[in-house]
Amino acid sequence: MRASWIESRRYVYTEFLTQLAVAWFAGGIIAPLVAPATAGVGGLLPSFLSLGASFISLRLAIICQKEYV
């Protein structure tokens, strides 16, 4: 019973972090392409931050998945 509970928690954490990475990517990379903001470096900073947050979320998802395998 315990192994099943750990497996389900691992799946929830991995799924949540993967969806979080997709949301960060969509918000920071795809949205400026659809609705361009003001030009300049200041307009690109949120995109770079969201790309970094997306990468971190994916790395955490991989760590959570490997921890319980």
CHARMM-style PDB file with segment names, atoms N, HN, CA, C and O in Angstrom:
ATOM      1  N   MET     1       0.830  -1.191   0.000  1.00  0.00      PROA
ATOM      2  CA  MET     1       0.000   0.000   0.000  1.00  0.00      PROA
ATOM      3  C   MET     1       0.875   1.255   0.000  1.00  0.00      PROA
ATOM      4  O   MET     1       0.558   2.233  -0.678  1.00  0.00      PROA
ATOM      5  N   ARG     2       1.959   1.230   0.748  1.00  0.00      PROA
ATOM      6  HN  ARG     2       2.216   0.435   1.299  1.00  0.00      PROA
ATOM      7  CA  ARG     2       2.818   2.411   0.833  1.00  0.00      PROA
ATOM      8  C   ARG     2       3.451   2.748  -0.513  1.00  0.00      PROA
ATOM      9  O   ARG     2       3.533   3.920  -0.878  1.00  0.00      PROA
ATOM     10  N   ALA     3       3.892   1.755  -1.243  1.00  0.00      PROA
ATOM     11  HN  ALA     3       3.825   0.802  -0.947  1.00  0.00      PROA
ATOM     12  CA  ALA     3       4.519   2.012  -2.542  1.00  0.00      PROA
ATOM     13  C   ALA     3       3.538   2.671  -3.499  1.00  0.00      PROA
ATOM     14  O   ALA     3       3.915   3.561  -4.261  1.00  0.00      PROA
ATOM     15  N   SER     4       2.299   2.246  -3.465  1.00  0.00      PROA
ATOM     16  HN  SER     4       1.993   1.523  -2.846  1.00  0.00      PROA
ATOM     17  CA  SER     4       1.285   2.839  -4.340  1.00  0.00      PROA
ATOM     18  C   SER     4       1.061   4.304  -3.987  1.00  0.00      PROA
ATOM     19  O   SER     4       0.901   5.138  -4.879  1.00  0.00      PROA
ATOM     20  N   TRP     5       1.048   4.623  -2.698  1.00  0.00      PROA
ATOM     21  HN  TRP     5       1.178   3.945  -1.974  1.00  0.00      PROA
ATOM     22  CA  TRP     5       0.843   6.004  -2.254  1.00  0.00      PROA
ATOM     23  C   TRP     5       2.007   6.886  -2.699  1.00  0.00      PROA
ATOM     24  O   TRP     5       1.797   8.012  -3.151  1.00  0.00      PROA
ATOM     25  N   ILE     6       3.228   6.379  -2.573  1.00  0.00      PROA
ATOM     26  HN  ILE     6       3.398   5.465  -2.205  1.00  0.00      PROA
ATOM     27  CA  ILE     6       4.407   7.142  -3.000  1.00  0.00      PROA
ATOM     28  C   ILE     6       4.383   7.339  -4.510  1.00  0.00      PROA
ATOM     29  O   ILE     6       4.708   8.420  -5.000  1.00  0.00      PROA
ATOM     30  N   GLU     7       4.002   6.303  -5.248  1.00  0.00      PROA
ATOM     31  HN  GLU     7       3.739   5.424  -4.850  1.00  0.00      PROA
ATOM     32  CA  GLU     7       3.923   6.429  -6.699  1.00  0.00      PROA
ATOM     33  C   GLU     7       2.919   7.484  -7.115  1.00  0.00      PROA
ATOM     34  O   GLU     7       3.184   8.265  -8.029  1.00  0.00      PROA
ATOM     35  N   SER     8       1.774   7.520  -6.459  1.00  0.00      PROA
ATOM     36  HN  SER     8       1.559   6.886  -5.717  1.00  0.00      PROA
ATOM     37  CA  SER     8       0.760   8.511  -6.831  1.00  0.00      PROA
ATOM     38  C   SER     8       1.237   9.921  -6.493  1.00  0.00      PROA
ATOM     39  O   SER     8       0.967  10.857  -7.246  1.00  0.00      PROA
ATOM     40  N   ARG     9       1.938  10.088  -5.379  1.00  0.00      PROA
ATOM     41  HN  ARG     9       2.158   9.329  -4.767  1.00  0.00      PROA
ATOM     42  CA  ARG     9       2.478  11.417  -5.038  1.00  0.00      PROA
ATOM     43  C   ARG     9       3.537  11.844  -6.039  1.00  0.00      PROA
ATOM     44  O   ARG     9       3.573  13.004  -6.449  1.00  0.00      PROA
ATOM     45  N   ARG    10       4.392  10.921  -6.432  1.00  0.00      PROA
ATOM     46  HN  ARG    10       4.362   9.978  -6.098  1.00  0.00      PROA
ATOM     47  CA  ARG    10       5.427  11.229  -7.419  1.00  0.00      PROA
ATOM     48  C   ARG    10       4.786  11.683  -8.719  1.00  0.00      PROA
ATOM     49  O   ARG    10       5.238  12.644  -9.340  1.00  0.00      PROA
ATOM     50  N   TYR    11       3.724  10.985  -9.131  1.00  0.00      PROA
ATOM     51  HN  TYR    11       3.356  10.204  -8.626  1.00  0.00      PROA
ATOM     52  CA  TYR    11       3.042  11.346 -10.370  1.00  0.00      PROA
ATOM     53  C   TYR    11       2.429  12.739 -10.269  1.00  0.00      PROA
ATOM     54  O   TYR    11       2.516  13.520 -11.217  1.00  0.00      PROA
ATOM     55  N   VAL    12       1.815  13.059  -9.139  1.00  0.00      PROA
ATOM     56  HN  VAL    12       1.745  12.425  -8.369  1.00  0.00      PROA
ATOM     57  CA  VAL    12       1.192  14.373  -8.961  1.00  0.00      PROA
ATOM     58  C   VAL    12       2.247  15.470  -8.994  1.00  0.00      PROA
ATOM     59  O   VAL    12       2.051  16.483  -9.664  1.00  0.00      PROA
ATOM     60  N   TYR    13       3.359  15.296  -8.288  1.00  0.00      PROA
ATOM     61  HN  TYR    13       3.518  14.472  -7.744  1.00  0.00      PROA
ATOM     62  CA  TYR    13       4.418  16.304  -8.282  1.00  0.00      PROA
ATOM     63  C   TYR    13       5.002  16.494  -9.679  1.00  0.00      PROA
ATOM     64  O   TYR    13       5.185  17.624 -10.133  1.00  0.00      PROA
ATOM     65  N   THR    14       5.293  15.391 -10.355  1.00  0.00      PROA
ATOM     66  HN  THR    14       5.144  14.473  -9.987  1.00  0.00      PROA
ATOM     67  CA  THR    14       5.874  15.475 -11.690  1.00  0.00      PROA
ATOM     68  C   THR    14       4.908  16.139 -12.659  1.00  0.00      PROA
ATOM     69  O   THR    14       5.307  16.992 -13.451  1.00  0.00      PROA
ATOM     70  N   GLU    15       3.637  15.752 -12.599  1.00  0.00      PROA
ATOM     71  HN  GLU    15       3.312  15.058 -11.956  1.00  0.00      PROA
ATOM     72  CA  GLU    15       2.634  16.337 -13.494  1.00  0.00      PROA
ATOM     73  C   GLU    15       2.462  17.828 -13.218  1.00  0.00      PROA
ATOM     74  O   GLU    15       2.380  18.624 -14.154  1.00  0.00      PROA
ATOM     75  N   PHE    16       2.406  18.214 -11.938  1.00  0.00      PROA
ATOM     76  HN  PHE    16       2.473  17.568 -11.178  1.00  0.00      PROA
ATOM     77  CA  PHE    16       2.247  19.626 -11.585  1.00  0.00      PROA
ATOM     78  C   PHE    16       3.423  20.458 -12.076  1.00  0.00      PROA
ATOM     79  O   PHE    16       3.228  21.521 -12.666  1.00  0.00      PROA
ATOM     80  N   LEU    17       4.630  19.988 -11.837  1.00  0.00      PROA
ATOM     81  HN  LEU    17       4.788  19.125 -11.357  1.00  0.00      PROA
ATOM     82  CA  LEU    17       5.811  20.750 -12.240  1.00  0.00      PROA
ATOM     83  C   LEU    17       5.941  20.836 -13.758  1.00  0.00      PROA
ATOM     84  O   LEU    17       6.404  21.847 -14.286  1.00  0.00      PROA
ATOM     85  N   THR    18       5.535  19.781 -14.459  1.00  0.00      PROA
ATOM     86  HN  THR    18       5.159  18.959 -14.030  1.00  0.00      PROA
ATOM     87  CA  THR    18       5.566  19.825 -15.920  1.00  0.00      PROA
ATOM     88  C   THR    18       4.557  20.835 -16.447  1.00  0.00      PROA
ATOM     89  O   THR    18       4.865  21.605 -17.357  1.00  0.00      PROA
ATOM     90  N   GLN    19       3.350  20.836 -15.878  1.00  0.00      PROA
ATOM     91  HN  GLN    19       3.100  20.211 -15.139  1.00  0.00      PROA
ATOM     92  CA  GLN    19       2.336  21.810 -16.300  1.00  0.00      PROA
ATOM     93  C   GLN    19       2.760  23.232 -15.945  1.00  0.00      PROA
ATOM     94  O   GLN    19       2.477  24.168 -16.693  1.00  0.00      PROA
ATOM     95  N   LEU    20       3.426  23.396 -14.826  1.00  0.00      PROA
ATOM     96  HN  LEU    20       3.655  22.636 -14.219  1.00  0.00      PROA
ATOM     97  CA  LEU    20       3.935  24.712 -14.439  1.00  0.00      PROA
ATOM     98  C   LEU    20       4.973  25.205 -15.452  1.00  0.00      PROA
ATOM     99  O   LEU    20       4.976  26.379 -15.822  1.00  0.00      PROA
ATOM    100  N   ALA    21       5.838  24.315 -15.890  1.00  0.00      PROA
ATOM    101  HN  ALA    21       5.835  23.362 -15.590  1.00  0.00      PROA
ATOM    102  CA  ALA    21       6.840  24.693 -16.894  1.00  0.00      PROA
ATOM    103  C   ALA    21       6.175  25.103 -18.205  1.00  0.00      PROA
ATOM    104  O   ALA    21       6.605  26.060 -18.848  1.00  0.00      PROA
ATOM    105  N   VAL    22       5.130  24.382 -18.601  1.00  0.00      PROA
ATOM    106  HN  VAL    22       4.780  23.604 -18.078  1.00  0.00      PROA
ATOM    107  CA  VAL    22       4.407  24.732 -19.829  1.00  0.00      PROA
ATOM    108  C   VAL    22       3.745  26.094 -19.680  1.00  0.00      PROA
ATOM    109  O   VAL    22       3.754  26.892 -20.617  1.00  0.00      PROA
ATOM    110  N   ALA    23       3.175  26.365 -18.517  1.00  0.00      PROA
ATOM    111  HN  ALA    23       3.168  25.716 -17.756  1.00  0.00      PROA
ATOM    112  CA  ALA    23       2.528  27.662 -18.285  1.00  0.00      PROA
ATOM    113  C   ALA    23       3.543  28.802 -18.323  1.00  0.00      PROA
ATOM    114  O   ALA    23       3.278  29.844 -18.923  1.00  0.00      PROA
ATOM    115  N   TRP    24       4.694  28.619 -17.694  1.00  0.00      PROA
ATOM    116  HN  TRP    24       4.909  27.773 -17.207  1.00  0.00      PROA
ATOM    117  CA  TRP    24       5.744  29.644 -17.740  1.00  0.00      PROA
ATOM    118  C   TRP    24       6.193  29.884 -19.171  1.00  0.00      PROA
ATOM    119  O   TRP    24       6.385  31.028 -19.585  1.00  0.00      PROA
ATOM    120  N   PHE    25       6.362  28.798 -19.931  1.00  0.00      PROA
ATOM    121  HN  PHE    25       6.206  27.869 -19.595  1.00  0.00      PROA
ATOM    122  CA  PHE    25       6.806  28.931 -21.316  1.00  0.00      PROA
ATOM    123  C   PHE    25       5.765  29.678 -22.146  1.00  0.00      PROA
ATOM    124  O   PHE    25       6.105  30.573 -22.920  1.00  0.00      PROA
ATOM    125  N   ALA    26       4.499  29.305 -21.979  1.00  0.00      PROA
ATOM    126  HN  ALA    26       4.223  28.578 -21.350  1.00  0.00      PROA
ATOM    127  CA  ALA    26       3.434  29.963 -22.744  1.00  0.00      PROA
ATOM    128  C   ALA    26       3.311  31.432 -22.371  1.00  0.00      PROA
ATOM    129  O   ALA    26       3.127  32.283 -23.241  1.00  0.00      PROA
ATOM    130  N   GLY    27       3.410  31.729 -21.093  1.00  0.00      PROA
ATOM    131  HN  GLY    27       3.560  31.038 -20.386  1.00  0.00      PROA
ATOM    132  CA  GLY    27       3.280  33.111 -20.648  1.00  0.00      PROA
ATOM    133  C   GLY    27       4.432  33.991 -21.066  1.00  0.00      PROA
ATOM    134  O   GLY    27       4.238  35.174 -21.346  1.00  0.00      PROA
ATOM    135  N   GLY    28       5.608  33.447 -21.112  1.00  0.00      PROA
ATOM    136  HN  GLY    28       5.766  32.486 -20.885  1.00  0.00      PROA
ATOM    137  CA  GLY    28       6.772  34.278 -21.384  1.00  0.00      PROA
ATOM    138  C   GLY    28       7.299  34.241 -22.798  1.00  0.00      PROA
ATOM    139  O   GLY    28       7.936  35.194 -23.244  1.00  0.00      PROA
ATOM    140  N   ILE    29       7.047  33.166 -23.508  1.00  0.00      PROA
ATOM    141  HN  ILE    29       6.529  32.392 -23.145  1.00  0.00      PROA
ATOM    142  CA  ILE    29       7.614  33.031 -24.845  1.00  0.00      PROA
ATOM    143  C   ILE    29       6.544  33.158 -25.924  1.00  0.00      PROA
ATOM    144  O   ILE    29       6.723  33.901 -26.888  1.00  0.00      PROA
ATOM    145  N   ILE    30       5.445  32.446 -25.770  1.00  0.00      PROA
ATOM    146  HN  ILE    30       5.300  31.842 -24.987  1.00  0.00      PROA
ATOM    147  CA  ILE    30       4.415  32.449 -26.804  1.00  0.00      PROA
ATOM    148  C   ILE    30       3.577  33.721 -26.759  1.00  0.00      PROA
ATOM    149  O   ILE    30       3.254  34.278 -27.808  1.00  0.00      PROA
ATOM    150  N   ALA    31       3.218  34.191 -25.567  1.00  0.00      PROA
ATOM    151  HN  ALA    31       3.480  33.738 -24.715  1.00  0.00      PROA
ATOM    152  CA  ALA    31       2.366  35.384 -25.453  1.00  0.00      PROA
ATOM    153  C   ALA    31       2.977  36.627 -26.106  1.00  0.00      PROA
ATOM    154  O   ALA    31       2.255  37.333 -26.809  1.00  0.00      PROA
ATOM    155  N   PRO    32       4.251  36.931 -25.920  1.00  0.00      PROA
ATOM    156  CA  PRO    32       4.813  38.104 -26.608  1.00  0.00      PROA
ATOM    157  C   PRO    32       4.815  37.979 -28.135  1.00  0.00      PROA
ATOM    158  O   PRO    32       4.805  38.991 -28.835  1.00  0.00      PROA
ATOM    159  N   LEU    33       4.828  36.760 -28.651  1.00  0.00      PROA
ATOM    160  HN  LEU    33       4.836  35.938 -28.082  1.00  0.00      PROA
ATOM    161  CA  LEU    33       4.757  36.587 -30.100  1.00  0.00      PROA
ATOM    162  C   LEU    33       3.363  36.893 -30.628  1.00  0.00      PROA
ATOM    163  O   LEU    33       3.213  37.434 -31.723  1.00  0.00      PROA
ATOM    164  N   VAL    34       2.343  36.547 -29.845  1.00  0.00      PROA
ATOM    165  HN  VAL    34       2.465  36.107 -28.955  1.00  0.00      PROA
ATOM    166  CA  VAL    34       0.958  36.778 -30.258  1.00  0.00      PROA
ATOM    167  C   VAL    34       0.574  38.236 -30.058  1.00  0.00      PROA
ATOM    168  O   VAL    34      -0.037  38.842 -30.938  1.00  0.00      PROA
ATOM    169  N   ALA    35       0.924  38.801 -28.918  1.00  0.00      PROA
ATOM    170  HN  ALA    35       1.421  38.309 -28.203  1.00  0.00      PROA
ATOM    171  CA  ALA    35       0.604  40.197 -28.604  1.00  0.00      PROA
ATOM    172  C   ALA    35       1.900  40.912 -28.246  1.00  0.00      PROA
ATOM    173  O   ALA    35       2.259  40.988 -27.071  1.00  0.00      PROA
ATOM    174  N   PRO    36       2.601  41.432 -29.237  1.00  0.00      PROA
ATOM    175  CA  PRO    36       3.907  42.051 -28.968  1.00  0.00      PROA
ATOM    176  C   PRO    36       3.807  43.236 -28.005  1.00  0.00      PROA
ATOM    177  O   PRO    36       2.924  44.085 -28.128  1.00  0.00      PROA
ATOM    178  N   ALA    37       4.710  43.269 -27.068  1.00  0.00      PROA
ATOM    179  HN  ALA    37       5.427  42.579 -26.967  1.00  0.00      PROA
ATOM    180  CA  ALA    37       4.775  44.375 -26.105  1.00  0.00      PROA
ATOM    181  C   ALA    37       5.679  45.467 -26.679  1.00  0.00      PROA
ATOM    182  O   ALA    37       6.083  45.412 -27.841  1.00  0.00      PROA
ATOM    183  N   THR    38       5.981  46.434 -25.859  1.00  0.00      PROA
ATOM    184  HN  THR    38       5.653  46.478 -24.916  1.00  0.00      PROA
ATOM    185  CA  THR    38       6.869  47.508 -26.307  1.00  0.00      PROA
ATOM    186  C   THR    38       8.252  46.935 -26.607  1.00  0.00      PROA
ATOM    187  O   THR    38       8.701  45.982 -25.970  1.00  0.00      PROA
ATOM    188  N   ALA    39       8.900  47.527 -27.570  1.00  0.00      PROA
ATOM    189  HN  ALA    39       8.535  48.302 -28.087  1.00  0.00      PROA
ATOM    190  CA  ALA    39      10.220  47.041 -27.976  1.00  0.00      PROA
ATOM    191  C   ALA    39      11.262  47.451 -26.948  1.00  0.00      PROA
ATOM    192  O   ALA    39      11.058  48.387 -26.173  1.00  0.00      PROA
ATOM    193  N   GLY    40      12.348  46.758 -26.953  1.00  0.00      PROA
ATOM    194  HN  GLY    40      12.513  45.998 -27.582  1.00  0.00      PROA
ATOM    195  CA  GLY    40      13.446  47.094 -26.061  1.00  0.00      PROA
ATOM    196  C   GLY    40      13.811  45.942 -25.158  1.00  0.00      PROA
ATOM    197  O   GLY    40      13.130  44.918 -25.103  1.00  0.00      PROA
ATOM    198  N   VAL    41      14.900  46.138 -24.457  1.00  0.00      PROA
ATOM    199  HN  VAL    41      15.453  46.970 -24.502  1.00  0.00      PROA
ATOM    200  CA  VAL    41      15.397  45.103 -23.554  1.00  0.00      PROA
ATOM    201  C   VAL    41      14.438  44.899 -22.391  1.00  0.00      PROA
ATOM    202  O   VAL    41      14.276  43.774 -21.919  1.00  0.00      PROA
ATOM    203  N   GLY    42      13.803  45.961 -21.921  1.00  0.00      PROA
ATOM    204  HN  GLY    42      13.935  46.875 -22.305  1.00  0.00      PROA
ATOM    205  CA  GLY    42      12.860  45.842 -20.811  1.00  0.00      PROA
ATOM    206  C   GLY    42      11.681  44.953 -21.144  1.00  0.00      PROA
ATOM    207  O   GLY    42      11.123  44.310 -20.255  1.00  0.00      PROA
ATOM    208  N   GLY    43      11.295  44.907 -22.396  1.00  0.00      PROA
ATOM    209  HN  GLY    43      11.748  45.430 -23.118  1.00  0.00      PROA
ATOM    210  CA  GLY    43      10.204  44.034 -22.815  1.00  0.00      PROA
ATOM    211  C   GLY    43      10.615  42.579 -22.910  1.00  0.00      PROA
ATOM    212  O   GLY    43       9.769  41.688 -22.834  1.00  0.00      PROA
ATOM    213  N   LEU    44      11.902  42.327 -23.077  1.00  0.00      PROA
ATOM    214  HN  LEU    44      12.590  43.051 -23.139  1.00  0.00      PROA
ATOM    215  CA  LEU    44      12.398  40.958 -23.191  1.00  0.00      PROA
ATOM    216  C   LEU    44      12.748  40.330 -21.851  1.00  0.00      PROA
ATOM    217  O   LEU    44      12.828  39.106 -21.748  1.00  0.00      PROA
ATOM    218  N   LEU    45      12.956  41.134 -20.837  1.00  0.00      PROA
ATOM    219  HN  LEU    45      12.892  42.128 -20.921  1.00  0.00      PROA
ATOM    220  CA  LEU    45      13.357  40.606 -19.531  1.00  0.00      PROA
ATOM    221  C   LEU    45      12.343  39.612 -18.960  1.00  0.00      PROA
ATOM    222  O   LEU    45      12.756  38.551 -18.492  1.00  0.00      PROA
ATOM    223  N   PRO    46      11.029  39.903 -18.974  1.00  0.00      PROA
ATOM    224  CA  PRO    46      10.078  38.902 -18.472  1.00  0.00      PROA
ATOM    225  C   PRO    46      10.123  37.592 -19.256  1.00  0.00      PROA
ATOM    226  O   PRO    46       9.919  36.522 -18.683  1.00  0.00      PROA
ATOM    227  N   SER    47      10.386  37.669 -20.543  1.00  0.00      PROA
ATOM    228  HN  SER    47      10.552  38.538 -21.008  1.00  0.00      PROA
ATOM    229  CA  SER    47      10.491  36.445 -21.343  1.00  0.00      PROA
ATOM    230  C   SER    47      11.685  35.605 -20.908  1.00  0.00      PROA
ATOM    231  O   SER    47      11.584  34.383 -20.801  1.00  0.00      PROA
ATOM    232  N   PHE    48      12.805  36.256 -20.659  1.00  0.00      PROA
ATOM    233  HN  PHE    48      12.887  37.249 -20.745  1.00  0.00      PROA
ATOM    234  CA  PHE    48      13.983  35.517 -20.198  1.00  0.00      PROA
ATOM    235  C   PHE    48      13.769  34.935 -18.800  1.00  0.00      PROA
ATOM    236  O   PHE    48      14.202  33.818 -18.518  1.00  0.00      PROA
ATOM    237  N   LEU    49      13.110  35.684 -17.935  1.00  0.00      PROA
ATOM    238  HN  LEU    49      12.758  36.592 -18.164  1.00  0.00      PROA
ATOM    239  CA  LEU    49      12.814  35.177 -16.591  1.00  0.00      PROA
ATOM    240  C   LEU    49      11.877  33.974 -16.655  1.00  0.00      PROA
ATOM    241  O   LEU    49      12.068  32.998 -15.930  1.00  0.00      PROA
ATOM    242  N   SER    50      10.873  34.039 -17.514  1.00  0.00      PROA
ATOM    243  HN  SER    50      10.717  34.832 -18.103  1.00  0.00      PROA
ATOM    244  CA  SER    50       9.942  32.916 -17.619  1.00  0.00      PROA
ATOM    245  C   SER    50      10.610  31.699 -18.243  1.00  0.00      PROA
ATOM    246  O   SER    50      10.282  30.566 -17.892  1.00  0.00      PROA
ATOM    247  N   LEU    51      11.530  31.917 -19.152  1.00  0.00      PROA
ATOM    248  HN  LEU    51      11.797  32.838 -19.438  1.00  0.00      PROA
ATOM    249  CA  LEU    51      12.277  30.800 -19.725  1.00  0.00      PROA
ATOM    250  C   LEU    51      13.121  30.121 -18.647  1.00  0.00      PROA
ATOM    251  O   LEU    51      13.203  28.894 -18.604  1.00  0.00      PROA
ATOM    252  N   GLY    52      13.744  30.911 -17.781  1.00  0.00      PROA
ATOM    253  HN  GLY    52      13.677  31.908 -17.816  1.00  0.00      PROA
ATOM    254  CA  GLY    52      14.501  30.349 -16.662  1.00  0.00      PROA
ATOM    255  C   GLY    52      13.611  29.601 -15.685  1.00  0.00      PROA
ATOM    256  O   GLY    52      13.980  28.529 -15.206  1.00  0.00      PROA
ATOM    257  N   ALA    53      12.437  30.158 -15.384  1.00  0.00      PROA
ATOM    258  HN  ALA    53      12.138  31.029 -15.774  1.00  0.00      PROA
ATOM    259  CA  ALA    53      11.498  29.486 -14.481  1.00  0.00      PROA
ATOM    260  C   ALA    53      10.985  28.193 -15.095  1.00  0.00      PROA
ATOM    261  O   ALA    53      10.778  27.209 -14.385  1.00  0.00      PROA
ATOM    262  N   SER    54      10.780  28.186 -16.391  1.00  0.00      PROA
ATOM    263  HN  SER    54      10.949  28.985 -16.967  1.00  0.00      PROA
ATOM    264  CA  SER    54      10.352  26.968 -17.080  1.00  0.00      PROA
ATOM    265  C   SER    54      11.429  25.887 -16.977  1.00  0.00      PROA
ATOM    266  O   SER    54      11.122  24.723 -16.719  1.00  0.00      PROA
ATOM    267  N   PHE    55      12.674  26.269 -17.177  1.00  0.00      PROA
ATOM    268  HN  PHE    55      12.923  27.214 -17.387  1.00  0.00      PROA
ATOM    269  CA  PHE    55      13.782  25.321 -17.071  1.00  0.00      PROA
ATOM    270  C   PHE    55      13.888  24.759 -15.653  1.00  0.00      PROA
ATOM    271  O   PHE    55      14.085  23.557 -15.474  1.00  0.00      PROA
ATOM    272  N   ILE    56      13.760  25.622 -14.650  1.00  0.00      PROA
ATOM    273  HN  ILE    56      13.601  26.598 -14.795  1.00  0.00      PROA
ATOM    274  CA  ILE    56      13.835  25.180 -13.253  1.00  0.00      PROA
ATOM    275  C   ILE    56      12.693  24.222 -12.930  1.00  0.00      PROA
ATOM    276  O   ILE    56      12.904  23.214 -12.256  1.00  0.00      PROA
ATOM    277  N   SER    57      11.485  24.527 -13.405  1.00  0.00      PROA
ATOM    278  HN  SER    57      11.313  25.346 -13.953  1.00  0.00      PROA
ATOM    279  CA  SER    57      10.340  23.651 -13.153  1.00  0.00      PROA
ATOM    280  C   SER    57      10.544  22.277 -13.779  1.00  0.00      PROA
ATOM    281  O   SER    57      10.214  21.259 -13.171  1.00  0.00      PROA
ATOM    282  N   LEU    58      11.084  22.245 -14.985  1.00  0.00      PROA
ATOM    283  HN  LEU    58      11.353  23.072 -15.479  1.00  0.00      PROA
ATOM    284  CA  LEU    58      11.342  20.956 -15.623  1.00  0.00      PROA
ATOM    285  C   LEU    58      12.429  20.174 -14.892  1.00  0.00      PROA
ATOM    286  O   LEU    58      12.331  18.954 -14.758  1.00  0.00      PROA
ATOM    287  N   ARG    59      13.456  20.861 -14.422  1.00  0.00      PROA
ATOM    288  HN  ARG    59      13.535  21.852 -14.530  1.00  0.00      PROA
ATOM    289  CA  ARG    59      14.506  20.170 -13.663  1.00  0.00      PROA
ATOM    290  C   ARG    59      13.944  19.586 -12.366  1.00  0.00      PROA
ATOM    291  O   ARG    59      14.289  18.466 -11.990  1.00  0.00      PROA
ATOM    292  N   LEU    60      13.079  20.341 -11.681  1.00  0.00      PROA
ATOM    293  HN  LEU    60      12.799  21.251 -11.986  1.00  0.00      PROA
ATOM    294  CA  LEU    60      12.456  19.826 -10.462  1.00  0.00      PROA
ATOM    295  C   LEU    60      11.563  18.629 -10.761  1.00  0.00      PROA
ATOM    296  O   LEU    60      11.506  17.690  -9.967  1.00  0.00      PROA
ATOM    297  N   ALA    61      10.870  18.650 -11.890  1.00  0.00      PROA
ATOM    298  HN  ALA    61      10.917  19.413 -12.534  1.00  0.00      PROA
ATOM    299  CA  ALA    61      10.038  17.506 -12.277  1.00  0.00      PROA
ATOM    300  C   ALA    61      10.899  16.269 -12.491  1.00  0.00      PROA
ATOM    301  O   ALA    61      10.515  15.168 -12.094  1.00  0.00      PROA
ATOM    302  N   ILE    62      12.054  16.440 -13.112  1.00  0.00      PROA
ATOM    303  HN  ILE    62      12.366  17.334 -13.435  1.00  0.00      PROA
ATOM    304  CA  ILE    62      12.960  15.312 -13.338  1.00  0.00      PROA
ATOM    305  C   ILE    62      13.502  14.793 -12.011  1.00  0.00      PROA
ATOM    306  O   ILE    62      13.610  13.582 -11.814  1.00  0.00      PROA
ATOM    307  N   ILE    63      13.842  15.698 -11.105  1.00  0.00      PROA
ATOM    308  HN  ILE    63      13.755  16.682 -11.264  1.00  0.00      PROA
ATOM    309  CA  ILE    63      14.351  15.286  -9.791  1.00  0.00      PROA
ATOM    310  C   ILE    63      13.287  14.516  -9.021  1.00  0.00      PROA
ATOM    311  O   ILE    63      13.588  13.481  -8.426  1.00  0.00      PROA
ATOM    312  N   CYS    64      12.043  15.004  -9.023  1.00  0.00      PROA
ATOM    313  HN  CYS    64      11.799  15.844  -9.508  1.00  0.00      PROA
ATOM    314  CA  CYS    64      10.960  14.305  -8.320  1.00  0.00      PROA
ATOM    315  C   CYS    64      10.714  12.932  -8.922  1.00  0.00      PROA
ATOM    316  O   CYS    64      10.433  11.977  -8.199  1.00  0.00      PROA
ATOM    317  N   GLN    65      10.816  12.829 -10.225  1.00  0.00      PROA
ATOM    318  HN  GLN    65      11.045  13.605 -10.813  1.00  0.00      PROA
ATOM    319  CA  GLN    65      10.579  11.549 -10.869  1.00  0.00      PROA
ATOM    320  C   GLN    65      11.689  10.560 -10.530  1.00  0.00      PROA
ATOM    321  O   GLN    65      11.402   9.391 -10.272  1.00  0.00      PROA
ATOM    322  N   LYS    66      12.938  10.992 -10.524  1.00  0.00      PROA
ATOM    323  HN  LYS    66      13.171  11.942 -10.733  1.00  0.00      PROA
ATOM    324  CA  LYS    66      14.059  10.098 -10.242  1.00  0.00      PROA
ATOM    325  C   LYS    66      14.116   9.692  -8.776  1.00  0.00      PROA
ATOM    326  O   LYS    66      14.614   8.615  -8.448  1.00  0.00      PROA
ATOM    327  N   GLU    67      13.609  10.550  -7.891  1.00  0.00      PROA
ATOM    328  HN  GLU    67      13.205  11.425  -8.157  1.00  0.00      PROA
ATOM    329  CA  GLU    67      13.714  10.279  -6.461  1.00  0.00      PROA
ATOM    330  C   GLU    67      12.955   9.022  -6.062  1.00  0.00      PROA
ATOM    331  O   GLU    67      13.402   8.290  -5.179  1.00  0.00      PROA
ATOM    332  N   TYR    68      11.820   8.758  -6.692  1.00  0.00      PROA
ATOM    333  HN  TYR    68      11.457   9.353  -7.410  1.00  0.00      PROA
ATOM    334  CA  TYR    68      10.977   7.642  -6.279  1.00  0.00      PROA
ATOM    335  C   TYR    68      11.040   6.453  -7.222  1.00  0.00      PROA
ATOM    336  O   TYR    68      10.317   5.475  -7.031  1.00  0.00      PROA
ATOM    337  N   VAL    69      11.889   6.522  -8.234  1.00  0.00      PROA
ATOM    338  HN  VAL    69      12.476   7.317  -8.389  1.00  0.00      PROA
ATOM    339  CA  VAL    69      11.957   5.408  -9.187  1.00  0.00      PROA
ATOM    340  C   VAL    69      12.895   4.352  -8.662  1.00  0.00      PROA
ATOM    341  OT1 VAL    69      13.096   3.327  -9.313  1.00  0.00      PROA
TER     342      VAL     69
END
